[in-house]
Amino acid sequence: MGRWLIIFGIVLIAAGLLWPWLQKLGLGRLPGDIVIEREGFRLYIPIVTSLLISIVLSLALWLINR
């Protein structure tokens, strides 16, 4: 369990460091991500981005466990 927490922490740090570069690729603004903007209010629901990240992480963890 401890090993997985360390790996998860490293992945989060890497994602945080790479986020500006990932945004330039369009991650976070994919079709299917919901953005509602009103005066003084912004709601962002990254549905497709979350699904994509989930699939990539699932595949990576599956490959690690093989």
DRENGU-453873 format. One record per atom (N, C-alpha, C): x, y, z. Coordinates in pm, whole numbers, padded with zeros to 5 digits, always signed. Each point is the difference from the previous one (the first is absolute). Example, Ala and Ser with C-alpha at 12.3 -4.5 7.8 and 13.67 -1.06 7.14 Angstrom:
+01319-00569+00780;-00089+00119+00000;+00090+00120+00000;-00035+00105-00072;+00082+00119+00006;-00077+00109+00073;
% end
This chain:
+00083-00119+00000;-00083+00119+00000;+00087+00125+00000;+00105-00002+00079;+00089+00116+00007;+00065+00031-00134;+00036-00107-00072;+00062+00019-00132;-00095+00070-00096;-00127-00037+00003;-00099+00060-00089;-00024+00146+00034;+00004+00034+00129;-00017+00140+00039;+00116+00085-00049;+00120-00055+00006;+00117+00072-00050;-00010+00019-00151;-00039-00104-00071;-00016+00010-00146;-00108+00102-00035;-00111-00004+00074;-00109+00095-00024;+00048+00144+00023;+00078+00020+00105;+00055+00133+00029;+00093+00048-00110;+00084-00089-00050;+00091+00036-00109;-00078+00036-00127;-00105-00076-00027;-00083+00029-00117;-00067+00137+00014;-00050+00031+00119;-00062+00130+00021;+00100+00115-00015;+00120-00019+00052;+00103+00103-00015;+00036+00018-00147;+00015-00111-00073;+00033+00008-00142;-00111+00070-00078;-00126-00033+00033;-00112+00065-00068;-00002+00150+00028;+00030+00037+00123;+00004+00142+00035;+00110+00074-00072;+00116-00064-00013;+00111+00065-00070;-00022+00007-00150;-00069-00099-00054;-00023-00006-00145;-00129+00069-00044;-00080+00048+00095;-00131+00055-00034;+00006+00115-00101;+00093+00098+00014;+00003+00106-00103;+00025-00054-00140;+00085-00099-00012;+00028-00061-00130;-00121-00079-00049;-00068-00071+00091;-00116-00079-00038;-00116+00089-00045;-00011+00119+00059;-00107+00091-00042;+00022+00049-00142;+00126+00015-00041;+00028+00042-00137;-00042-00106-00100;-00003-00126+00043;-00045-00109-00087;-00152-00008-00009;-00070+00076+00086;-00146-00001-00003;-00061-00081+00112;+00081-00061+00085;-00054-00076+00112;-00067+00098+00095;-00126-00022+00029;-00075+00093+00083;-00099+00081-00080;+00011-00006-00131;-00094+00072-00088;-00049-00092-00110;-00025-00124+00034;-00043-00098-00099;-00149+00012-00026;-00046-00045-00118;-00144-00003-00025;-00066-00092+00102;-00103+00045+00062;-00067-00078+00103;+00026+00056+00139;+00103+00084+00015;+00022+00070+00126;-00100+00115+00007;-00066+00013+00113;-00107+00099+00014;+00054+00125+00067;-00021+00114-00064;+00039+00130+00057;-00122+00092-00005;-00041+00048+00117;-00111+00095+00009;+00058+00129+00057;-00010+00107-00077;+00053+00129+00044;-00112+00103+00007;-00008+00062+00114;-00093+00110+00023;+00079+00114+00061;-00059+00113+00014;+00069+00114+00059;+00035-00031+00146;+00129-00004+00030;+00045-00027+00136;-00006-00146+00040;-00021-00090-00096;-00016-00142+00032;+00053-00084-00115;+00073-00105+00033;+00046-00093-00102;-00005-00141+00057;-00067-00090-00071;-00010-00140+00040;+00066-00084-00107;+00095-00082+00041;+00075-00084-00094;-00011-00144+00045;-00053-00085-00086;-00016-00143+00029;+00073-00078-00109;+00123-00049+00029;+00081-00066-00102;-00033-00149-00015;-00115-00031-00057;-00045-00139-00010;+00092-00082-00091;+00022+00044-00121;+00080-00076-00096;+00147-00003+00042;+00051+00109+00053;+00137+00003+00048;+00019-00101+00113;-00096-00007+00091;+00007-00096+00110;-00003-00144-00051;-00085-00027-00097;-00007-00135-00059;+00132-00037-00068;+00057+00093-00073;+00126-00026-00069;+00113-00028+00100;+00009+00082+00105;+00103-00021+00101;-00022-00133+00071;-00124-00035+00027;-00032-00127+00065;+00043-00119-00086;-00025+00007-00129;+00039-00108-00091;+00151-00014-00006;+00070+00112-00011;+00147-00004-00007;+00059-00056+00128;-00049+00046+00115;+00051-00051+00127;-00033-00148+00020;-00120-00041-00041;-00036-00141+00012;+00091-00088-00085;+00029+00044-00122;+00090-00077-00085;+00142-00004+00057;+00046+00113+00053;+00134+00005+00058;+00011-00092+00121;-00099+00003+00087;+00003-00088+00118;-00015-00146-00039;-00078-00028-00102;-00014-00137-00047;+00133-00052-00054;+00071+00085-00075;+00130-00040-00052;+00103-00019+00111;-00005+00083+00104;+00092-00014+00112;-00024-00131+00075;-00125-00039+00014;-00034-00122+00075;+00021-00128-00079;+00022+00008-00128;+00019-00121-00082;+00128-00066+00028;
% end
